[in-house]
């Protein structure tokens, strides 16, 4: 995944993106709004051990 996409695959909030993706399982996406810092997929983000950066969009 490249940081040039709309969704930055990072564990830190990107100032250039309103949303960023936090990886839990390879097929699960945890979107967090940077504005509210509120998790929409807490159960998926807990599995941060196996992070698979497979860019499937």
PDB file of N, H, CA, C and O in Angstrom:
ATOM      1  N   UNK A   1       0.841  -1.192   0.000  1.00  0.00           N
ATOM      2  CA  UNK A   1       0.000   0.000   0.000  1.00  0.00           C
ATOM      3  C   UNK A   1       0.874   1.240   0.000  1.00  0.00           C
ATOM      4  O   UNK A   1       1.918   1.289   0.651  1.00  0.00           O
ATOM      5  N   UNK A   2       0.436   2.217  -0.728  1.00  0.00           N
ATOM      6  H   UNK A   2      -0.412   2.177  -1.257  1.00  0.00           H
ATOM      7  CA  UNK A   2       1.218   3.439  -0.826  1.00  0.00           C
ATOM      8  C   UNK A   2       0.526   4.571  -0.082  1.00  0.00           C
ATOM      9  O   UNK A   2      -0.704   4.625  -0.049  1.00  0.00           O
ATOM     10  N   UNK A   3       1.284   5.463   0.507  1.00  0.00           N
ATOM     11  H   UNK A   3       2.283   5.419   0.480  1.00  0.00           H
ATOM     12  CA  UNK A   3       0.711   6.601   1.245  1.00  0.00           C
ATOM     13  C   UNK A   3       0.071   7.636   0.331  1.00  0.00           C
ATOM     14  O   UNK A   3      -0.466   8.638   0.804  1.00  0.00           O
ATOM     15  N   UNK A   4       0.126   7.396  -0.984  1.00  0.00           N
ATOM     16  H   UNK A   4       0.562   6.582  -1.369  1.00  0.00           H
ATOM     17  CA  UNK A   4      -0.438   8.350  -1.927  1.00  0.00           C
ATOM     18  C   UNK A   4      -1.921   8.086  -2.181  1.00  0.00           C
ATOM     19  O   UNK A   4      -2.603   8.878  -2.831  1.00  0.00           O
ATOM     20  N   UNK A   5      -2.407   6.963  -1.659  1.00  0.00           N
ATOM     21  H   UNK A   5      -1.853   6.319  -1.131  1.00  0.00           H
ATOM     22  CA  UNK A   5      -3.818   6.641  -1.856  1.00  0.00           C
ATOM     23  C   UNK A   5      -4.687   7.436  -0.884  1.00  0.00           C
ATOM     24  O   UNK A   5      -4.191   8.055   0.057  1.00  0.00           O
ATOM     25  N   UNK A   6      -6.007   7.403  -1.138  1.00  0.00           N
ATOM     26  H   UNK A   6      -6.410   6.900  -1.902  1.00  0.00           H
ATOM     27  CA  UNK A   6      -6.928   8.101  -0.246  1.00  0.00           C
ATOM     28  C   UNK A   6      -6.892   7.474   1.145  1.00  0.00           C
ATOM     29  O   UNK A   6      -6.951   8.170   2.159  1.00  0.00           O
ATOM     30  N   UNK A   7      -6.793   6.152   1.172  1.00  0.00           N
ATOM     31  H   UNK A   7      -6.745   5.586   0.349  1.00  0.00           H
ATOM     32  CA  UNK A   7      -6.748   5.456   2.450  1.00  0.00           C
ATOM     33  C   UNK A   7      -5.316   5.075   2.754  1.00  0.00           C
ATOM     34  O   UNK A   7      -4.729   4.229   2.080  1.00  0.00           O
ATOM     35  N   UNK A   8      -4.765   5.695   3.759  1.00  0.00           N
ATOM     36  H   UNK A   8      -5.241   6.383   4.307  1.00  0.00           H
ATOM     37  CA  UNK A   8      -3.388   5.400   4.125  1.00  0.00           C
ATOM     38  C   UNK A   8      -3.378   4.219   5.082  1.00  0.00           C
ATOM     39  O   UNK A   8      -4.013   4.262   6.136  1.00  0.00           O
ATOM     40  N   UNK A   9      -2.654   3.159   4.716  1.00  0.00           N
ATOM     41  H   UNK A   9      -2.138   3.124   3.861  1.00  0.00           H
ATOM     42  CA  UNK A   9      -2.630   1.963   5.543  1.00  0.00           C
ATOM     43  C   UNK A   9      -1.588   2.121   6.645  1.00  0.00           C
ATOM     44  O   UNK A   9      -0.522   1.507   6.614  1.00  0.00           O
ATOM     45  N   UNK A  10      -1.926   2.960   7.617  1.00  0.00           N
ATOM     46  H   UNK A  10      -2.792   3.460   7.643  1.00  0.00           H
ATOM     47  CA  UNK A  10      -0.997   3.197   8.709  1.00  0.00           C
ATOM     48  C   UNK A  10      -1.741   3.111  10.026  1.00  0.00           C
ATOM     49  O   UNK A  10      -2.970   3.173  10.053  1.00  0.00           O
ATOM     50  N   UNK A  11      -1.017   2.972  11.103  1.00  0.00           N
ATOM     51  H   UNK A  11      -0.019   2.923  11.081  1.00  0.00           H
ATOM     52  CA  UNK A  11      -1.638   2.912  12.416  1.00  0.00           C
ATOM     53  C   UNK A  11      -1.695   4.299  13.049  1.00  0.00           C
ATOM     54  O   UNK A  11      -2.183   4.462  14.167  1.00  0.00           O
ATOM     55  N   UNK A  12      -1.191   5.293  12.325  1.00  0.00           N
ATOM     56  H   UNK A  12      -0.794   5.160  11.416  1.00  0.00           H
ATOM     57  CA  UNK A  12      -1.230   6.663  12.828  1.00  0.00           C
ATOM     58  C   UNK A  12      -2.138   7.500  11.935  1.00  0.00           C
ATOM     59  O   UNK A  12      -2.186   7.281  10.725  1.00  0.00           O
ATOM     60  N   UNK A  13      -2.857   8.453  12.518  1.00  0.00           N
ATOM     61  H   UNK A  13      -2.817   8.630  13.501  1.00  0.00           H
ATOM     62  CA  UNK A  13      -3.753   9.315  11.734  1.00  0.00           C
ATOM     63  C   UNK A  13      -2.971  10.159  10.746  1.00  0.00           C
ATOM     64  O   UNK A  13      -1.948  10.750  11.089  1.00  0.00           O
ATOM     65  N   UNK A  14      -3.459  10.210   9.523  1.00  0.00           N
ATOM     66  H   UNK A  14      -4.290   9.730   9.244  1.00  0.00           H
ATOM     67  CA  UNK A  14      -2.795  10.989   8.487  1.00  0.00           C
ATOM     68  C   UNK A  14      -3.505  12.329   8.349  1.00  0.00           C
ATOM     69  O   UNK A  14      -4.722  12.373   8.169  1.00  0.00           O
ATOM     70  N   UNK A  15      -2.763  13.402   8.430  1.00  0.00           N
ATOM     71  H   UNK A  15      -1.774  13.366   8.576  1.00  0.00           H
ATOM     72  CA  UNK A  15      -3.350  14.741   8.384  1.00  0.00           C
ATOM     73  C   UNK A  15      -3.964  15.027   7.018  1.00  0.00           C
ATOM     74  O   UNK A  15      -4.847  15.877   6.899  1.00  0.00           O
ATOM     75  N   UNK A  16      -3.500  14.320   5.986  1.00  0.00           N
ATOM     76  H   UNK A  16      -2.783  13.630   6.083  1.00  0.00           H
ATOM     77  CA  UNK A  16      -3.990  14.555   4.637  1.00  0.00           C
ATOM     78  C   UNK A  16      -5.264  13.769   4.359  1.00  0.00           C
ATOM     79  O   UNK A  16      -5.961  14.047   3.383  1.00  0.00           O
ATOM     80  N   UNK A  17      -5.573  12.797   5.199  1.00  0.00           N
ATOM     81  H   UNK A  17      -5.006  12.571   5.992  1.00  0.00           H
ATOM     82  CA  UNK A  17      -6.729  11.942   4.955  1.00  0.00           C
ATOM     83  C   UNK A  17      -7.740  12.083   6.088  1.00  0.00           C
ATOM     84  O   UNK A  17      -7.362  12.047   7.259  1.00  0.00           O
ATOM     85  N   UNK A  18      -9.031  12.244   5.752  1.00  0.00           N
ATOM     86  H   UNK A  18      -9.338  12.273   4.801  1.00  0.00           H
ATOM     87  CA  UNK A  18     -10.084  12.315   6.770  1.00  0.00           C
ATOM     88  C   UNK A  18     -10.253  10.975   7.477  1.00  0.00           C
ATOM     89  O   UNK A  18     -10.655  10.925   8.639  1.00  0.00           O
ATOM     90  N   UNK A  19      -9.947   9.908   6.779  1.00  0.00           N
ATOM     91  H   UNK A  19      -9.620   9.949   5.835  1.00  0.00           H
ATOM     92  CA  UNK A  19     -10.034   8.571   7.358  1.00  0.00           C
ATOM     93  C   UNK A  19      -8.734   7.830   7.110  1.00  0.00           C
ATOM     94  O   UNK A  19      -8.058   8.070   6.110  1.00  0.00           O
ATOM     95  N   UNK A  20      -8.387   6.939   8.008  1.00  0.00           N
ATOM     96  H   UNK A  20      -8.936   6.744   8.821  1.00  0.00           H
ATOM     97  CA  UNK A  20      -7.250   6.072   7.754  1.00  0.00           C
ATOM     98  C   UNK A  20      -7.614   4.660   8.168  1.00  0.00           C
ATOM     99  O   UNK A  20      -8.493   4.443   9.002  1.00  0.00           O
ATOM    100  N   UNK A  21      -6.933   3.727   7.579  1.00  0.00           N
ATOM    101  H   UNK A  21      -6.219   3.904   6.902  1.00  0.00           H
ATOM    102  CA  UNK A  21      -7.282   2.325   7.785  1.00  0.00           C
ATOM    103  C   UNK A  21      -6.368   1.697   8.819  1.00  0.00           C
ATOM    104  O   UNK A  21      -5.145   1.826   8.758  1.00  0.00           O
ATOM    105  N   UNK A  22      -6.989   1.013   9.770  1.00  0.00           N
ATOM    106  H   UNK A  22      -7.982   0.908   9.819  1.00  0.00           H
ATOM    107  CA  UNK A  22      -6.199   0.286  10.751  1.00  0.00           C
ATOM    108  C   UNK A  22      -6.431  -1.193  10.514  1.00  0.00           C
ATOM    109  O   UNK A  22      -7.571  -1.656  10.465  1.00  0.00           O
ATOM    110  N   UNK A  23      -5.343  -1.928  10.369  1.00  0.00           N
ATOM    111  H   UNK A  23      -4.417  -1.552  10.409  1.00  0.00           H
ATOM    112  CA  UNK A  23      -5.442  -3.330   9.994  1.00  0.00           C
ATOM    113  C   UNK A  23      -5.653  -4.214  11.210  1.00  0.00           C
ATOM    114  O   UNK A  23      -4.937  -4.119  12.207  1.00  0.00           O
ATOM    115  N   UNK A  24      -6.655  -5.076  11.099  1.00  0.00           N
ATOM    116  H   UNK A  24      -7.237  -5.153  10.288  1.00  0.00           H
ATOM    117  CA  UNK A  24      -6.836  -6.111  12.093  1.00  0.00           C
ATOM    118  C   UNK A  24      -6.523  -7.407  11.385  1.00  0.00           C
ATOM    119  O   UNK A  24      -5.363  -7.813  11.306  1.00  0.00           O
ATOM    120  N   UNK A  25      -7.543  -8.058  10.869  1.00  0.00           N
ATOM    121  H   UNK A  25      -8.485  -7.729  10.933  1.00  0.00           H
ATOM    122  CA  UNK A  25      -7.339  -9.245  10.044  1.00  0.00           C
ATOM    123  C   UNK A  25      -7.228  -8.786   8.594  1.00  0.00           C
ATOM    124  O   UNK A  25      -7.698  -7.702   8.249  1.00  0.00           O
ATOM    125  N   UNK A  26      -6.602  -9.611   7.734  1.00  0.00           N
ATOM    126  H   UNK A  26      -6.219 -10.492   8.013  1.00  0.00           H
ATOM    127  CA  UNK A  26      -6.365  -9.240   6.337  1.00  0.00           C
ATOM    128  C   UNK A  26      -7.628  -8.782   5.612  1.00  0.00           C
ATOM    129  O   UNK A  26      -7.557  -7.926   4.731  1.00  0.00           O
ATOM    130  N   UNK A  27      -8.784  -9.345   5.973  1.00  0.00           N
ATOM    131  H   UNK A  27      -8.842 -10.041   6.689  1.00  0.00           H
ATOM    132  CA  UNK A  27     -10.001  -8.994   5.259  1.00  0.00           C
ATOM    133  C   UNK A  27     -10.905  -8.104   6.099  1.00  0.00           C
ATOM    134  O   UNK A  27     -12.040  -7.827   5.711  1.00  0.00           O
ATOM    135  N   UNK A  28     -10.413  -7.658   7.239  1.00  0.00           N
ATOM    136  H   UNK A  28      -9.491  -7.884   7.554  1.00  0.00           H
ATOM    137  CA  UNK A  28     -11.205  -6.771   8.085  1.00  0.00           C
ATOM    138  C   UNK A  28     -10.595  -5.380   8.097  1.00  0.00           C
ATOM    139  O   UNK A  28      -9.377  -5.226   8.196  1.00  0.00           O
ATOM    140  N   UNK A  29     -11.439  -4.381   7.996  1.00  0.00           N
ATOM    141  H   UNK A  29     -12.428  -4.507   7.915  1.00  0.00           H
ATOM    142  CA  UNK A  29     -10.966  -2.996   7.973  1.00  0.00           C
ATOM    143  C   UNK A  29     -11.503  -2.274   9.197  1.00  0.00           C
ATOM    144  O   UNK A  29     -12.690  -2.364   9.510  1.00  0.00           O
ATOM    145  N   UNK A  30     -10.627  -1.560   9.886  1.00  0.00           N
ATOM    146  H   UNK A  30      -9.662  -1.487   9.632  1.00  0.00           H
ATOM    147  CA  UNK A  30     -11.075  -0.754  11.017  1.00  0.00           C
ATOM    148  C   UNK A  30     -10.892   0.711  10.673  1.00  0.00           C
ATOM    149  O   UNK A  30      -9.780   1.237  10.733  1.00  0.00           O
ATOM    150  N   UNK A  31     -11.988   1.370  10.312  1.00  0.00           N
ATOM    151  H   UNK A  31     -12.891   0.943  10.263  1.00  0.00           H
ATOM    152  CA  UNK A  31     -11.889   2.776   9.953  1.00  0.00           C
ATOM    153  C   UNK A  31     -12.033   3.647  11.195  1.00  0.00           C
ATOM    154  O   UNK A  31     -12.936   3.438  12.004  1.00  0.00           O
ATOM    155  N   UNK A  32     -11.157   4.607  11.341  1.00  0.00           N
ATOM    156  H   UNK A  32     -10.423   4.777  10.684  1.00  0.00           H
ATOM    157  CA  UNK A  32     -11.268   5.540  12.461  1.00  0.00           C
ATOM    158  C   UNK A  32     -11.293   6.958  11.924  1.00  0.00           C
ATOM    159  O   UNK A  32     -10.412   7.358  11.162  1.00  0.00           O
ATOM    160  N   UNK A  33     -12.295   7.713  12.320  1.00  0.00           N
ATOM    161  H   UNK A  33     -13.010   7.388  12.939  1.00  0.00           H
ATOM    162  CA  UNK A  33     -12.370   9.100  11.893  1.00  0.00           C
ATOM    163  C   UNK A  33     -11.366   9.915  12.685  1.00  0.00           C
ATOM    164  O   UNK A  33     -11.385   9.928  13.916  1.00  0.00           O
ATOM    165  N   UNK A  34     -10.490  10.597  11.960  1.00  0.00           N
ATOM    166  H   UNK A  34     -10.475  10.586  10.960  1.00  0.00           H
ATOM    167  CA  UNK A  34      -9.455  11.380  12.622  1.00  0.00           C
ATOM    168  C   UNK A  34     -10.079  12.539  13.392  1.00  0.00           C
ATOM    169  O   UNK A  34      -9.545  12.980  14.410  1.00  0.00           O
ATOM    170  N   UNK A  35     -11.208  13.025  12.898  1.00  0.00           N
ATOM    171  H   UNK A  35     -11.641  12.667  12.071  1.00  0.00           H
ATOM    172  CA  UNK A  35     -11.850  14.174  13.532  1.00  0.00           C
ATOM    173  C   UNK A  35     -12.370  13.814  14.923  1.00  0.00           C
ATOM    174  O   UNK A  35     -12.274  14.609  15.858  1.00  0.00           O
ATOM    175  N   UNK A  36     -12.922  12.605  15.046  1.00  0.00           N
ATOM    176  H   UNK A  36     -13.001  11.959  14.287  1.00  0.00           H
ATOM    177  CA  UNK A  36     -13.526  12.217  16.319  1.00  0.00           C
ATOM    178  C   UNK A  36     -12.670  11.217  17.072  1.00  0.00           C
ATOM    179  O   UNK A  36     -12.894  10.968  18.256  1.00  0.00           O
ATOM    180  N   UNK A  37     -11.672  10.632  16.375  1.00  0.00           N
ATOM    181  H   UNK A  37     -11.490  10.834  15.413  1.00  0.00           H
ATOM    182  CA  UNK A  37     -10.815   9.608  16.975  1.00  0.00           C
ATOM    183  C   UNK A  37     -11.653   8.457  17.529  1.00  0.00           C
ATOM    184  O   UNK A  37     -11.298   7.844  18.536  1.00  0.00           O
ATOM    185  N   UNK A  38     -12.755   8.179  16.867  1.00  0.00           N
ATOM    186  H   UNK A  38     -13.044   8.678  16.050  1.00  0.00           H
ATOM    187  CA  UNK A  38     -13.659   7.127  17.332  1.00  0.00           C
ATOM    188  C   UNK A  38     -13.513   5.892  16.453  1.00  0.00           C
ATOM    189  O   UNK A  38     -13.552   5.979  15.225  1.00  0.00           O
ATOM    190  N   UNK A  39     -13.348   4.756  17.088  1.00  0.00           N
ATOM    191  H   UNK A  39     -13.316   4.685  18.085  1.00  0.00           H
ATOM    192  CA  UNK A  39     -13.180   3.513  16.336  1.00  0.00           C
ATOM    193  C   UNK A  39     -14.534   2.988  15.871  1.00  0.00           C
ATOM    194  O   UNK A  39     -15.518   2.999  16.611  1.00  0.00           O
ATOM    195  N   UNK A  40     -14.552   2.528  14.620  1.00  0.00           N
ATOM    196  H   UNK A  40     -13.752   2.519  14.019  1.00  0.00           H
ATOM    197  CA  UNK A  40     -15.765   1.908  14.094  1.00  0.00           C
ATOM    198  C   UNK A  40     -15.601   0.402  13.968  1.00  0.00           C
ATOM    199  O   UNK A  40     -16.535  -0.302  13.585  1.00  0.00           O
ATOM    200  N   UNK A  41     -14.419  -0.085  14.288  1.00  0.00           N
ATOM    201  H   UNK A  41     -13.660   0.486  14.598  1.00  0.00           H
ATOM    202  CA  UNK A  41     -14.184  -1.528  14.198  1.00  0.00           C
ATOM    203  C   UNK A  41     -13.230  -1.960  15.282  1.00  0.00           C
ATOM    204  O   UNK A  41     -12.142  -2.457  14.993  1.00  0.00           O
ATOM    205  N   UNK A  42     -13.622  -1.776  16.529  1.00  0.00           N
ATOM    206  H   UNK A  42     -14.506  -1.372  16.764  1.00  0.00           H
ATOM    207  CA  UNK A  42     -12.719  -2.064  17.639  1.00  0.00           C
ATOM    208  C   UNK A  42     -12.351  -3.540  17.701  1.00  0.00           C
ATOM    209  O   UNK A  42     -11.216  -3.891  18.022  1.00  0.00           O
ATOM    210  N   UNK A  43     -13.315  -4.402  17.393  1.00  0.00           N
ATOM    211  H   UNK A  43     -14.237  -4.117  17.133  1.00  0.00           H
ATOM    212  CA  UNK A  43     -13.047  -5.838  17.501  1.00  0.00           C
ATOM    213  C   UNK A  43     -12.041  -6.306  16.455  1.00  0.00           C
ATOM    214  O   UNK A  43     -11.380  -7.327  16.641  1.00  0.00           O
ATOM    215  N   UNK A  44     -11.926  -5.564  15.358  1.00  0.00           N
ATOM    216  H   UNK A  44     -12.463  -4.734  15.207  1.00  0.00           H
ATOM    217  CA  UNK A  44     -10.978  -5.967  14.316  1.00  0.00           C
ATOM    218  C   UNK A  44      -9.597  -5.393  14.585  1.00  0.00           C
ATOM    219  O   UNK A  44      -8.588  -5.993  14.212  1.00  0.00           O
ATOM    220  N   UNK A  45      -9.546  -4.239  15.227  1.00  0.00           N
ATOM    221  H   UNK A  45     -10.365  -3.751  15.530  1.00  0.00           H
ATOM    222  CA  UNK A  45      -8.270  -3.565  15.444  1.00  0.00           C
ATOM    223  C   UNK A  45      -7.475  -4.257  16.545  1.00  0.00           C
ATOM    224  O   UNK A  45      -6.255  -4.113  16.622  1.00  0.00           O
ATOM    225  N   UNK A  46      -8.175  -5.013  17.399  1.00  0.00           N
ATOM    226  H   UNK A  46      -9.166  -5.130  17.336  1.00  0.00           H
ATOM    227  CA  UNK A  46      -7.490  -5.683  18.499  1.00  0.00           C
ATOM    228  C   UNK A  46      -6.501  -6.720  17.991  1.00  0.00           C
ATOM    229  O   UNK A  46      -5.500  -7.000  18.650  1.00  0.00           O
ATOM    230  N   UNK A  47      -6.775  -7.293  16.820  1.00  0.00           N
ATOM    231  H   UNK A  47      -7.589  -7.065  16.284  1.00  0.00           H
ATOM    232  CA  UNK A  47      -5.861  -8.285  16.264  1.00  0.00           C
ATOM    233  C   UNK A  47      -4.786  -7.585  15.449  1.00  0.00           C
ATOM    234  O   UNK A  47      -4.722  -7.750  14.231  1.00  0.00           O
ATOM    235  N   UNK A  48      -3.953  -6.814  16.105  1.00  0.00           N
ATOM    236  H   UNK A  48      -4.005  -6.680  17.095  1.00  0.00           H
ATOM    237  CA  UNK A  48      -2.919  -6.073  15.399  1.00  0.00           C
ATOM    238  C   UNK A  48      -1.645  -6.883  15.265  1.00  0.00           C
ATOM    239  O   UNK A  48      -0.633  -6.375  14.781  1.00  0.00           O
ATOM    240  N   UNK A  49      -1.685  -8.143  15.692  1.00  0.00           N
ATOM    241  H   UNK A  49      -2.507  -8.555  16.085  1.00  0.00           H
ATOM    242  CA  UNK A  49      -0.484  -8.970  15.650  1.00  0.00           C
ATOM    243  C   UNK A  49      -0.121  -9.371  14.235  1.00  0.00           C
ATOM    244  O   UNK A  49       1.032  -9.258  13.819  1.00  0.00           O
ATOM    245  N   UNK A  50      -1.128  -9.845  13.491  1.00  0.00           N
ATOM    246  H   UNK A  50      -2.065  -9.936  13.828  1.00  0.00           H
ATOM    247  CA  UNK A  50      -0.833 -10.274  12.121  1.00  0.00           C
ATOM    248  C   UNK A  50      -1.362  -9.229  11.139  1.00  0.00           C
ATOM    249  O   UNK A  50      -2.522  -9.270  10.729  1.00  0.00           O
ATOM    250  N   UNK A  51      -0.502  -8.309  10.781  1.00  0.00           N
ATOM    251  H   UNK A  51       0.440  -8.276  11.114  1.00  0.00           H
ATOM    252  CA  UNK A  51      -0.906  -7.264   9.844  1.00  0.00           C
ATOM    253  C   UNK A  51      -0.488  -7.657   8.437  1.00  0.00           C
ATOM    254  O   UNK A  51       0.696  -7.825   8.148  1.00  0.00           O
ATOM    255  N   UNK A  52      -1.470  -7.800   7.578  1.00  0.00           N
ATOM    256  H   UNK A  52      -2.432  -7.664   7.813  1.00  0.00           H
ATOM    257  CA  UNK A  52      -1.195  -8.166   6.192  1.00  0.00           C
ATOM    258  C   UNK A  52      -1.479  -6.952   5.320  1.00  0.00           C
ATOM    259  O   UNK A  52      -2.629  -6.539   5.174  1.00  0.00           O
ATOM    260  N   UNK A  53      -0.439  -6.389   4.748  1.00  0.00           N
ATOM    261  H   UNK A  53       0.496  -6.724   4.866  1.00  0.00           H
ATOM    262  CA  UNK A  53      -0.647  -5.217   3.904  1.00  0.00           C
ATOM    263  C   UNK A  53      -0.856  -5.637   2.458  1.00  0.00           C
ATOM    264  O   UNK A  53      -0.069  -5.302   1.572  1.00  0.00           O
ATOM    265  N   UNK A  54      -1.933  -6.378   2.240  1.00  0.00           N
ATOM    266  H   UNK A  54      -2.572  -6.650   2.960  1.00  0.00           H
ATOM    267  CA  UNK A  54      -2.284  -6.775   0.880  1.00  0.00           C
ATOM    268  C   UNK A  54      -3.258  -5.747   0.334  1.00  0.00           C
ATOM    269  O   UNK A  54      -4.378  -5.626   0.831  1.00  0.00           O
ATOM    270  N   UNK A  55      -2.847  -5.015  -0.669  1.00  0.00           N
ATOM    271  H   UNK A  55      -1.937  -5.112  -1.072  1.00  0.00           H
ATOM    272  CA  UNK A  55      -3.670  -3.930  -1.190  1.00  0.00           C
ATOM    273  C   UNK A  55      -4.764  -4.498  -2.084  1.00  0.00           C
ATOM    274  O   UNK A  55      -4.579  -4.679  -3.288  1.00  0.00           O
ATOM    275  N   UNK A  56      -5.910  -4.775  -1.462  1.00  0.00           N
ATOM    276  H   UNK A  56      -6.060  -4.629  -0.484  1.00  0.00           H
ATOM    277  CA  UNK A  56      -7.077  -5.214  -2.234  1.00  0.00           C
ATOM    278  C   UNK A  56      -8.144  -4.152  -2.109  1.00  0.00           C
ATOM    279  O   UNK A  56      -8.812  -4.053  -1.080  1.00  0.00           O
ATOM    280  N   UNK A  57      -8.312  -3.349  -3.162  1.00  0.00           N
ATOM    281  H   UNK A  57      -7.770  -3.429  -3.999  1.00  0.00           H
ATOM    282  CA  UNK A  57      -9.296  -2.272  -3.103  1.00  0.00           C
ATOM    283  C   UNK A  57     -10.340  -2.500  -4.184  1.00  0.00           C
ATOM    284  O   UNK A  57     -11.273  -1.708  -4.319  1.00  0.00           O
TER     285      UNK A  57
END
